[in-house]
Amino acid sequence: MAYIMFVNPAILEKAGMDHGVVFVATRLAAAASTAIMGLYANYPIALAPGMGLNAYMATSLGAIAWDEPTEYIPALIVALMIPLSYSIDTGIGLGFIAYMALKLLTGRLHELNAASASLPGHSCPS
């Protein structure tokens, strides 16, 4: 578990976060979750923040055009639906459907590539 104390701040630093602050926050989150798990649940297992979604969100959120609603609304749907549905697949799927629907409703289906624009009943752009 010790590696996460150094790798997590390095990942999030690439996304523009302060290395020292993330380092301290990672240690505090690990200490608090381990203490709660041991004292409240009476199950002495060390816990630390997960890095999988951290790395994904840190690298992909920087590439979103925040001034374009057809880009940021699906990202917000993904960010909200993953914890609400307790399912990464559901969150990403709903974000993908929202992205496609927004492009279709705004008349910009031509901006999608052929793989993502294969909606039933609609021709794929070339």
N, C-alpha and C positions, 0 to 999 in steps of 0.2 A: 504494500500500500504506500510505501514511502515515495515511490517514483511519482505518484500523482501530485505530490507537493511541489515538484519541480516542472513536470511536463504540462500540467494544467495552466499555470501562469504563462508558460512559454507559448502555448497555443493561443490563449486569449490576448497576449501581448501583440500577436500578429494582427489581431482584429482591432487594435487601437486602444486597448485597455492598459492601465498602468500596471506594470509588472509587480511592484511592491504591494499594491492594494490587493491584487488578485491572489498573490502569494499568502497574505495574511487572511483573506477571506476563505481561501481553500483550507487553510489550517484550522480556522475557527469552525467552519462547517464540519470538518472531519471530527474535531474534538467534541463539538456539541452533539452530533449525531451518534457518536460512539458512547458518550455519557448517557444520553437519553435511552439508547438501546440497552445499555447495561443496567441502569437504575430503574427505568420504568418498565421495560419488558422483561427484565431479569434474564437477559440472553446476551452474554458477554461476547459480542462480535464487533470487531472494528469496522467502521463504515467510513466511506469517503465519497466525495462527489464523483459522479460518472463522467467519463470524458468523451464517450461516443457522440452524444447529441451536442455536447459542448463544442467539440471540434466542428461538427456539421454546421451548427448555427453560427459559430464565429466566422467561418469562412464563407458561408453563403449569404448571410445578412448584409455583408458589406457590398455585395454585388447588386443589391436591389435598388431600382430607381424609385426613391421615396417620393418623388414629385409626380409619379404616374400611378393613378388609382388601379389600373389593370395589372400593375406589378405588385403593389404593396398590399392590396386587399387579400389576395390569395396567401401571401406570406403571413399576414396576421391570422387568417383562418387556420393555417397550419399550426402556428404558435399557440393558438387558443385551444384548438381541438385535440391536440396530442394529450395534454393533461386532462382535459374534460372527458374525453372518451376512454382514457387509460389505454390508448392504442396508437402507436406510431403510424401503423398502416392506415388507420382511419383518418388521422390528421392529414397525412400527406395526400391520401386519395381525395379528401374533400377539398384540399387546396388545389389539386390538379383540376378537379371538376369546376371549381370556382374560376380558375384561370381561363379555362376553355370557354366557360359561359360568359365571362366578362369580355373576352376577345370577340365572341360571337355577337353579343348584344351591342357592342360599340362599333360593329362593322369592320373590325380589324383582324378577321380570321386569316387574312393573307400574311400576317406577321408570324404565323406559326409554321413550323416545319411539317413535312408530310407525315411523320410518325405521330406527332401530337395532335394533328388536325384531322385525324381519321374519325370524325364523328359520323354516326349513322345518318344517311340521307344527305350528307354534304360532300362536295367534291374537295379533294385535297389540292392545295395550291401547288404550283410547280416551281 
